[in-house]
Amino acid sequence: MATYLGIDIGTSGTKAILLSENGTVLATNTQEYSLSTPKPQWAEQSPDQQWWPAAIESIKAVCAAAGISPNTIDAVGLTGQMHGSVFLDASDNVIRPALLWCDARTADECAEITAAAGGQKGLFDLLGQNIVASFTLPKILWLRKHEPENFARLTTVLLPKDYIRFLLTGNKHSEISDASGTGILDVRNRTWSKPLAAALDIDLALFPPLIESPEIAGHITADAAATTGLREGIPVVGGAGDQPAGAVGAGVVGPGQVMLSLGTSAVVWAHAASPAIDPELRIGTFCSAVPGEWGLMGCMLSGGGALRWYRDTFQPAAGYSDITSGAATAPAGCEGLIFLPYLTGERTPYADPDARGVFFGATLRTTQDWFARAVLEGVAYSVNDATALLTTLDVPISEVRAIGGGAKSTIWLQIMADVTNQKHVLPTLDEGPAAGAAILAAVGAGTFANVKAACAALVGTTPAAAPGSDVSTYAKWAPHYQALYPALQASFKSVARTAAGA
């Protein structure tokens, strides 16, 4: 039976998964590494010193765990953190540590790009996307402005998983779903934006040719085979960014299907056959891992991270199950206690790095369990903001497939179902983006005719939560949640300015 390797170059570590052609997960392994924050709002990692060694070790360790030799693997797919910038010189050496998706140093560069594009309307026309600090293009402008000696050496910009694929195959490509998060891809036409590049005096030769996710990008070289144990000549596919790959792993590849990833952030990904684009650019439109199709992505920066913050700050001795069990005893809506989960700023629907977390509406009746439930509800309200945008764009929702650590909480999924008024299910393949990368490898190897056929064969679902009796309660409180950010926006800006000057 054929075996496929999926490799996920994550922020906290690299994960490898072995998937058989019948959908059985043979083994997984994660190799962890650290995050460097040399200055406030900076986040960096070393592609050659951290990601590549971790990828090598994860390949060897996952094969050892499965009791197979790496040279029996039939194809490889990659995924990873999106938006990161790997800067290579003419000799393909890494010039400096990569600036990551969570690096927020590029506010000025984002403003520069927006102005060059002609404002929000120009971004809508040229890209079909807003520009945010996470994206890759602002990082290139930052390098040009602040490290001109490094920019002068720059010949290639790769995304994290594309860099690892280059080391495996010797070929440089930009995979389309990941390229959608660079800030210089025209997502409607699936091509680099020549007008924006010209306006910013950016050479598009920095970006390698575009390929689709299941397309074969190259084959394992002799050097890579010697280093990893993989068999020389097996195919390596384009793969996908972590969220599009997660959607494949969850089987979200058709109309009406939506993925909710409840990890540190909360991400909504809705599959779309055409490039539906919000005129106000409040939700992102990306190329899907399904060739010729798209996905709409709403990213709420604090999802499971908000619950972790609550635990660490207010109940450090408690386990998550204790906190959520207590939250289940609190009344739905908590009599108006509302939590804004903007602990690290926000991206959807408000692209505002200065937004702050807020508890609003506490009374003498408010208990610890009510605060815990308010956190769960606040994240759900935030997710509802994203799913509501899908409705305005005529993107259908028939079911939400939940993945990530937060999806293991029964009470949280029930709150999600009630707040959004949508049925939630769990995919039977619960290995996230790495599983999606392995599925894409199976498609590229020819085991399945296409991505949709592979997902239909490999990914099922089990029921999790259906809208219940609390739907009407949350419908009553949701407008109060939605009114808070506009009412506090000016105060957020003022607080941020004061803190910056402190």
DRENLODO-305935 format. One record per atom (N, C-alpha, C): x, y, z. Coordinates in steps of 0.02 Angstrom, whole numbers, plus 50000, padded with zeros to 5 digits. Example, Ala and Ser with C-alpha at 12.3 -4.5 7.8 and 13.67 -1.06 7.14 Angstrom:
# DRENLODO-305935
506604971650390 506154977550390 506604983550390 506424988850354 506844994750357 506455000250394 
END
This chain:
# DRENLODO-305935
500424994050000 500005000050000 500445006250000 500275011049958 500675017149952 500655021250016 501195024950029 501255029150088 501475036050068 501155041150098 501295048050080 501525051950142 502005056250131 502295060250184 502055067450179 501775070050233 501595077050238 502035080450289 502325086150271 502775089850315 502495096850325 502415098850388 502135105350406 502665109550442 502895114850408 503405119350438 503035124550480 502905122950543 502505127250586 502925132550622 502585136550662 502915141850699 503285139150761 502995134150793 503305131450853 503685124950840 503595122050781 503955116050765 503755113350696 504115108350673 503955104950610 503645098250625 503075097050594 502705090850604 502725086650540 502835080250547 502805075650491 502265070450505 501905068550452 501385063450457 501475058450400 501355052150415 501345046950364 500625044650355 500385045050294 499695043350279 499685037950225 499305032550239 499245027250189 498715029250138 498685025650081 498225027350028 497495026050047 497375022450103 496695021450126 496505026250182 496935031150196 496785036350245 496995034850316 497365029450326 497605027850393 498225032050410 498215035250469 498795038850493 499265033850525 499845032750494 500315027750518 500725030350577 500885036750576 501285039750630 501325047250620 501465050750673 501615057950670 502215059350714 502555064750699 503125066850741 503205074450734 503365077650790 503475084850789 504155086350820 504545090450785 505185092850810 505115100250825 505195102250887 505065109050908 505685113550899 505555120050893 506095125050892 505815131550921 506265136250931 506085142450966 505925148050917 505655153350945 505485159450908 505915165050935 506245168850891 506665174350913 506275180950907 506305184950961 505985191550960 506505196750981 506975198450936 507525202850954 507315209950972 506725212150949 506455218650966 505695218050974 505375222851008 504645222551012 504325222250943 503825218050936 503435216850875 503825212950821 504435210850836 504815206850789 504725199450805 504725195350752 504695188050760 505075184950703 505605181150720 506055178450669 506235171150684 506405167550631 506695160850637 507205159750581 507635154950592 508165153550543 507945147750498 507835148950434 507625143550390 508125137850384 508765139550378 509265134250367 509505131150432 509475134850488 509725132150551 509175129150595 508545130850581 507995128250622 507525123850581 507235126550527 506725122750490 507015116550455 507575117350421 507845111750383 508075106050428 508455107350482 508635101850527 508015098450557 507515102550575 506905099650604 506535095350553 506535097450490 506205093450438 506565086750430 507225086950429 507615080650422 507455075950480 507475078550541 507365074350600 506645071850602 506165075950582 505465073750584 505335068150534 505655068550476 505585063250426 505855056650454 506445056850483 506745050750510 506345048050569 506115052650613 505765050550673 505075047750658 504715050650610 504045048150595 504085041250562 504605040150522 504695033550491 504885028450544 505305030350591 505485025850645 504865024050687 504445029050699 503835027750739 503355023050703 503345023450636 502905019150597 503215012350582 503865011850596 504215005550583 504335004250510 504435009650471 504575008850400 505205012650382 505485011150324 506065014750300 505835020850260 506195026550266 506005032350226 506015031050151 506415026250129 506465025150057 505865021250029 505375019650072 504755016450048 504195021450036 504315027750053 503805032950044 503725034449969 503105035649947 502965036349876 502915043449851 502765048249894 502725055249872 502715059649934 502885066049924 502955070849979 502555077149964 502205079650015 501875086050010 502075090450069 502075096950058 502285101650111 501755106950124 501745109150186 501335114750206 501735118650258 501445124050284 501805127750335 501515134650347 501805137950396 501605144650413 501635149050350 501115153150342 501075157350283 501425164050296 501565167650241 501795174650242 502525175650259 502865170550286 503555171450307 504015172850248 504565176150261 505015178350207 505695175050213 505865170750165 506525167850161 506905171550107 507415175250126 507805179350080 508435175650060 508515174249995 509095170549969 509515175049925 510185173849926 510635177549883 510755173449818 511215175849777 511335172649712 511605165549719 511895163949776 512145157149788 511645152949826 511035155549835 510485152149870 510625151249944 511045155649971 511145155850043 510635160350076 510435158550136 509955162750174 510315169050196 510035174850180 510365181250194 510295183250267 509705182150295 509565184050365 508985179850390 508855179650456 508275175950480 507625178250447 507175173550439 506535175050407 506095179150453 505745184050425 505235187750460 504585183850455 504255182450511 503695177750513 503015181250506 502505177250501 501815179750495 501615184050555 501895182550614 501715186150675 502175192050688 502595193750640 503025199650645 502625205750625 502615210850668 502185216650657 502565223150649 503185222750623 503595228750618 503435233050556 502975230850512 502925233750445 502315238250436 502085241650488 501505246050480 501625251450428 502215254450429 502375259750380 502385257050309 502645251050301 502685248050234 501995246150209 501555244050253 500865242650232 500525248950206 500645254550241 500365260950218 500655262950151 501305261650141 501625263250078 501325259250021 501215252850032 500915248549980 500215250849964 499825252250015 499135254450004 499105260849964 499555265449980 499575271749942 499785270649870 500285266249859 500515264849792 499975261549749 499555257649782 499015254149746 498425258749731 498415264649763 497845269049754 497315268249806 497515266349867 497045265649922 496695258849921 496175258349964 495815252049969 495495250049903 495235254849866 494945253249801 495465250349754 496075253049755 496605250449714 496795243449733 496835242049799 496985235249821 496445230349799 495815232549803 495265228349779 495345226649706 495525231649666 495585230649593 496205226549575 496775228049607 497405224949587 497505218049616 497315217149680 497455210949715 496835207049734 496295210749750 495725207449781 495835206049854 496295209749885 496485208649954 496695215049988 496635215150054 496925220350094 497665218850106 498045223750128 498745222650147 498795223150223 499075217850253 499155217750326 499895216350342 500085217850403 500785217250423 501045210050418 500585205150421 500805198150416 501115196550348 500895200050295 501065197950227 501805198750211 502005195650156 502715195350137 502965201750105 502565204750061 502795210650024 503015216350071 502635217950124 502885223150170 503575221450199 503705215150209 504355213150237 504925214550187 504775213650123 505285215150072 505435222650071 504905226750076 505015233950078 505395235950141 505245232550197 505615234050258 506355232550248 506505226850217 507205225050205 507545230350162 507205232650110 507485237650066 507625244250103 507195246050149 507245252350184 507745252050242 507745246550280 508115246250342 508765242250338 508815237650290 509425233750281 509625233750208 509805239550182 509945240050110 510515235550087 510985234150132 511535229750113 511295222550102 510785220450140 510495213850130 510035213850068 509675219250059 509235219550000 509645219349936 510225222349937 510655222249877 510875215149859 510895210649907 511085203749894 510495199449872 509885201949879 509285197949871 509155196149798 509075189549786 508895187349718 508265183149717 508075180149774 507475175849777 507125176749844 506455176849841 506045176849902 505615170449899 505685166349951 505295160249956 504885160350021 504325156950019 503925155850079 504195149750116 504035149050180 504365143850221 504355136850191 503765134350173 503755127450148 504045126950078 504015132550040 504325132449974 505095132049978 505365134750032 506095134250043 506295127050057 505915123650100 506075116650115 505985112350053 505485113750013 505395109949951 505975111149903 506235117249901 506835118749861 507425114449883 507525113749948 508085109649972 507985102249956 507365100049951 507225093149935 507295091649860 507125096549819 507075095349747 507585099149704 507855104549732 508295108949692 507905113749648 507245113549650 506835117849608 506495123249650 506465129349623 506135134949657 505455136149625 504935135949667 504265137449645 503905141349700 503405145149679 502945148449725 502265144949717 502045141549769 501405137949765 500825142949774 500285141949737 499785147149726 499395149149789 499215144349832 498825146149891 499245150149940 499875148149948 500335151749993 500515158549964 500605158849898 500755165149865 500195170249873 499585167849885 499015172249896 499115176549958 499565174450003 499685178250064 500315182450061 500575183650001 501175187849997 501015195249993 500425196949967 500255203949957 500445206649889 500645202149843 500815204349776 500535199449723 500045195349745 499715190749698 499025193449681 498865193649617 498195195149593 497795188649600 497385188149654 497065181749669 496515180049619 496215185049587 495705183549537 495995179749479 496575181949456 496885179249395 497455174449409 497595173149474 498105168349495 498775169849461 498985176149467 499625178249438 499915183949479 500575184949474 500895190549508 500635197049480 500565202149523 500295208549502 500845213049473 500875213449408 501365217749375 501245225049391 500625227549392 500515234649407 500765236649477 500625232449527 500845234249594 501605233849600 501905228849568 502635228249569 502955234349537 502675236749482 502945242649449 502865248849493 502295249449526 502165255349568 502655255649627 502885249849650 503335249449708 504065248349688 504195247949622 504865246549596 505135240049626 504725234849625 504915228249647 504995223749587 505555220249582 505695215749526 505335209149538 504865207449493 504485201249502 504925195049492 505525195949467 505995190249461 506195187649530 506055191449583 506195189049651 505755183049668 505175182549635 504695177349651 504715171849599 504835165549619 504875160049571 504195158849537 504195154749484 503575153249448 503045150149493 502425151449477 501855149049516 501655142049493 501475137849542 501205131249527 500585130049571 500155125449550 499575123549589 499765118449642 499335117649692 499505113649751 499665106349738 499265102649699 499425095549688 499915094349631 500145099549600 500605098949543 501295096649567 501605092249529 502285089949546 502775095649534 503135097649587 503605103149583 504315100749571 504435094449579 505105091649570 505145084849602 505735082149607 505855075549634 506435075749682 506435071149729 506965070949780 507645070049746 508105074549761 508765074249731 509205069049767 509765067549737 510235062849768 510485065549835 510635072049838 510865074949901 510335074649955 509705076449937 509165076249985 509025069050008 509085064249961 508985057249979 509515055050030 510135057050019 510665055250065 510565058250134 510285064250135 510185067750199 509585065250237 509035063750202 508405062150236 508245054750237 508535050850192 508365043850186 507805042550137 507485047950112 506965047150061 507265044349997 506845041149957 507085038149895 507185043449841 507765043349810 507895048149756 507385047149700 507125052849676 506675052749618 505945052649634 505735051749698 505015051849711 504755058949705 504115059849686 503855066549672 503715070549736 503805077049730 503645081749783 503165086849752 502565087649782 502065092049754 502115099049783 501735103649753 501755110549776 501555111349848 501045107549870 500795108249938 500355114349945 500305117050005 499855122750016 500055126250081 499855132650087 499915136150151 499535132450205 499685133950268 499395129850322 498635129850324 498315135550312 497585135650315 497265132250254 497485133650192 497215129750136 497355122250142 497945120450168 498095113350178 497655110450233 497535114350286 497085112050338 496385110750312 496175114950265 495515113950234 495495107350196 496035105750160 496065099250125 496055093550175 496435094250228 496455089050280 495785087950313 495375093250315 494705092750344 494175090950291 494385090350228 493915088850175 493495094650153 493715100750168 493345106850149 493575108950079 493265105950028 493475107049960 492885108049912 492285109149940 491705109849897 491235115249923 490735117149883 490265122449902 489905120849967 489825125850009 489475125050072 489895122650130 490505120450115 490945117750167 491385123250196 491415123550262 491805128650297 492225125250350 492855127250356 493295124850409 493345130150463 493295127950526 493455132150583 494055129050618 494615132650617 495225130350651 495285134050717 495195130450772 495235133550838 495905131750870 496425135150847 497075134450877 497225140750918 497845143050916 498005149350950 497565154950923 497505155250857 497025159750826 496385155950812 495895159350785 495285156150761 495215158050688 495235153050644 495235154250573 494625150950541 494275154950501 493715152350461 493945152050388 493865146250357 494035145450286 493415142550251 493145146250203 492565143950165 492775142750093 492595136850068 492765135349998 492295139149952 492575141449896 492175145249847 492405143349776 491915142149733 492085140349664 492325146349623 492145152349645 492355158449611 492655163249661 493035168249639 493385172649686 492925178149714 492495176249761 492075181249795 492525185849836 492465192349826 492905197049859 492495202449893 492625203449957 492275208649996 492505215549973 492055219949951 492265226649929 492635230549983 492485229150047 492825232650101 493435228850127 493595223050096 494195219150111 494255217250184 493675215750215 493675213750285 493845206350295 493765202450242 493925195350244 494345193750183 494845189550191 495325188350137 495085183150087 495255184250024 495125179349971 495795176549948 495845169949949 496465166449932 496325161249878 496835159549841 496775153849796 496765147449838 496315142949819 496245136649856 496775131649834 496855126449874 497275120849854 496945116549801 496305117849787 495955114649732 496085118949670 496435116449620 496615120649563 496005124049531 496085130549518 495555134349486 494995136449532 495065135449597 494545137549644 494855141649700 494425144149746 494655149149794 494405147449865 494635151249912 494405150749981 494385157650012 493895158750054 493855165050092 494075163650163 494535167650187 494835166350253 494745172350298 494435171150355 494415176050409 494855173750466 495315178050486 495795176250539 495675180650600 495455177550654 495375180950718 495985179150760 496385184150777 497055182750803 497075179250869 496565179950910 496545176550975 495935171950978 496065165450971 495545160350977 495685156351039 496005150551029 496225146751087 496725150551129 497085155251098 497545159451136 497205163651189 496575165651176 496205169451225 496035165151286 495855158851274 495705154351330 496345152851369 496895151951333 497535150751368 497705156851411 497625162951385 497765168951424 497325169251485 496685167651477 496225167751534 496475162751588 496645156651567 496875151751615 497505154051651 497995156251613 498635158251642 498555164151690 498085168551675 498005174651714 497545173851774 496995170151765 496475169951816 496405163151851 496565157651817 496505151051848 497115146751830 497715148951850 498325145551828 498385138351852 498045136651905 498085129751931 497575125151899 497135127851858 496585123851830 496765121051762 496485115351745 496535112651678 495995115551634 496095114951569 495595117651523 494915114351534 494895107851547 494255104551557 493905107151619 494285108851671 493975111851731 493665118551715 494025122551676 493775129251659 493145128851616 493155124551565 492575124051521 491985120751556 492115116151602 491575113251641 491235118451684 491645122851714 491355128251752 490965133051708 491235134551649 490895138951603 490215136251582 490155129651579 489525126551558 488975127851609 489155129551671 488655130851723 488405138051720 488745142451684 488535149451679 487975150051628 487545155151634 486995155851587 487235158251519 486935156051465 487095158451398 487025166051395 487535169351369 487515176651366 487765180051429 487815176351484 488085178951548 487765185551568 487125186351553 486745192351571 487095198751546 487425198251489 487725204151459 488465205151473 488785200451508 489515200651515 489815198751447 490185203251416 490435202251348 491195203051349 491525198651312 492255198851307 492445200151235 492835205451224 493155206751159 493835203251159 493935198351114 494555194251118 495135197151079 495205203751079 495715206951037 496365207851076 496615202451104 497195202851148 497845204251111 497865202751046 498455204051005 498255208250944 497785212950955 497515216550898 497025212050861 496815214150802 496345210050764 496475210750690 496225205750652 496305205650580 495635205350543 495175201150567 494515200550536 493995201550591 493495205850580 493395210150520 493735216950527 494095218050582 494425224450593 495185223550588 495485226150536 496215225750530 496515231150573 496575229750638 496765234850687 497255231950737 497905233450730 498395230850778 498335234050847 497955239650852 497895243050916 497285240750956 496855236450927 496275234050964 496505230251027 496105230651079 496285227651143 495735222951168 495935218451214 495445214051246 495065217851299 494415216251305 493975219851351 493475215151382 493385215351448 492785212651480 492305218451492 491695217751470 491195223051476 490555220251506 490265223851554 489605222051580 489615217951644 490165218051681 490185214351744 489735217651796 489415213451838 489005215851894 489195211951956 488865213352011 488985209552073 488775202352066 488365200752016 488155193852005 488685189751966 489165193251936 489645189851893 490125185551933 490195179351912 490645174651947 491225172751901 491695169151930 492275166751891 492055162651831 491565158351841 491335154051786 491015158251731 490705163751749 490405168151698 490965171351656 491505173451689 492065176351650 492345171151602 492415164851625 492665159651581 492195158651521 491545158351534 491075157451479 491085163451432 491165169451459 491195175451417 491775175051368 492335172051389 492905171251343 492715166651286 492415160951302 492195156351249 491695159651203 491235163451231 490725166851191 491025172451149 491505176051178 491815181551141 492165179151078 492525173551083 492845170751024 492315168450974 491765165550999 491225163450954 490895169350919 490785174850955 490525180950923 490995183350868 491645182950882 492145185150833 492115180650771 492055174150781 491975169550724 491335171050686 490815172750723 490175174450691 490245180650647 490665185350666 490795191150624 491055188950556 491495183850556 491775181450493 491265177550452 490885173150484 490395169250446 489835173750420 489675179150455 489175183850430 489415187250366 490065188550361 490335191450299 490255186650241 490315180150254 490215175250201 489505175750173 489025176650217 488335177250196 488225183350152 488545188950170 488465194950129 488765194150060 489245189450052 489575188249988 489255182349951 488695179949976 488325174449945 488735167949942 489175167049992 489545160849998 489135156250044 488895150550019 488445146450060 488815142850116 488445141250169 488715137350225 488215131750239 488425125550229 488005119850245 488235116350309 488895116550322 489155113650383 489835116750397 490015116850461 490665119250482 491055113350510 491645112150481 492075106750505 492605109650551 492595107750614 493015110650665 493645106450676 494225109850678 494855106450692 495235110650744 495785107950768 496195111550816 496025109650888 496445111950934 496365110151004 495695112251033 495455118251014 494815120651040 494225116351019 494295112750962 493755108650937 493645102550982 494085101251028 494005095651074 493535097351132 493345103651137 492895105851191 492175105551169 491785101151199 491085100351181 490695106751194 490805109951250 490425116051266 490605121651218 491235122151199 491435127551154 491125126551085 491115120451060 490805119150995 490055120450998 489725118851055 489015120351061 488885127851060 489315131651095 489245138951094 489355141451023 489855138750987 489965140650917 489355139350875 489055133450882 488465131750843 487885136350858 487805138150922 487245142450941 487345149650919 487955152250927 488085159150909 488045160150833 488325155450795 488335156050722 487715153250689 487315149350728 486725145850702 486915141250644 487475137650653 487725133050602 487895126350633 487755120950596 487945114250617 488695113450615 488985110550668 489705109250670 489825101750673 490315099450634 490505092350634 491265091950642 491495085850657 492215084650664 492445080150607 492985081950572 493255077550520 493575071350551 493515065750517 493795059550543 494555059450540 494835063450495 495565064150490 495755070350528 496065069550586 496165075050633 496905076650641 497245077950585 497965079650589 498115086250555 497605090250540 497695097050517 498075097750452 498465103150445 498795104650381 499255099150356 499605095650402 500055090350381 499685084850343 499075083350366 498665078350331 498475080950262 498315087350257 498155090250192 498745089750144 499345090950170 499945090450128 500035083250102 499905078350146 499975071350125 499445069550073 498835072150081 498315070850031 498505073849964 498775079849964 499005082949902 499555078849869 499995075749910 500515071449883 500205065449848 499675062649878 499335056849848 499025058649781 498755064749776 498475066949713 499025067749661 499565071049680 500115072049634 500425065549610 500415060449653 500695053949635 500225049949589 499615052449580 499145049149535 498685044049567 498705043449634 498265038749668 497535040849662 497415047449662 496745050149655 496735054949596 496155055449563 496105059549503 496185066949518 495955069149576 495995076149594 495905076849669 495955083049694 495925084249766 495245082449794 494715084149759 494045082749784 493925075249790 494155071449741 494075064249743 494465061249802 495065063949814 495465061449870 495125062749937 494855068849945 494525070450009 493895066350019 493525065149964 492915061049969 493085054049992 493665051549971 493865044749988 494165044250057 494505049450080 494925048950140 494645052450201 494195057350192 493975061450249 493225061050258 493005058350315 492305058350333 492185063150391 491585063150418 491415067650474 490995063950525 491015066450587 490575064150640 490215070250669 489585069550690 489225075250718 489565077950781 489515084550790 489815087650850 489315092150886 489005096850852 488545101450886 488065104450834 487435104650852 486925107750810 486625113650847 486395118750812 486085124450845 485525122150892 485515124850952 485035122751003 484605128451030 484405127651091 483925132251121 484225139051137 484895139651137 485205146051154 485305150651094 485095148551035 485185152650975 484865159450984 484255159551010 483895165951018 484225170351070 484515167451122 484865171451173 485475174951143 485865171251104 486455174251074 486265179251020 485725178150985 485495183050936 485325189650969 485115189351032 484955195451070 485585199151091 486105195451111 486715198651136 487225200251082 487205196951026 487695198050973 487735205350951 487175208950942 487235215950922 487615220250973 487555218551037 487925222251088 488675220951081 488855214751066 489565213251052 489805217350993 489415217350939 489625220750878 489675228250886 489315231050934 489325238250946 489935240450986 490265235851020 490805237851066 491415240451029 491645236950979 492255239150945 492185246250916 491655247750877 491585254650852 491565259850908 491255257950964 491215262751020 491885263851053 492325258951050 492965259251086 493565260551041 493465260850976 494025261250929 494475267250943 494185273050954 494585278950967 494985278151032 494675275051082 495015273951145 495605269051136 495505263851095 496045259251081 496655262951052 496525267351004 497065271050972 497415275551023 497025278751065 497315283151116 497745279251166 497485273551187 497865269451234 498515267051202 498485265051139 499085262751104 499605268251099 499385274351083 499855279951079 500165281451146 499755281151199 500015282451266 500515277151287 500355270851273 500815265451290 501475265951252 501425267951188 502035268551147 502485273951173 502195279051205 502595284551231 502805283751302 502565278251334 502715277251405 503455275451415 
END
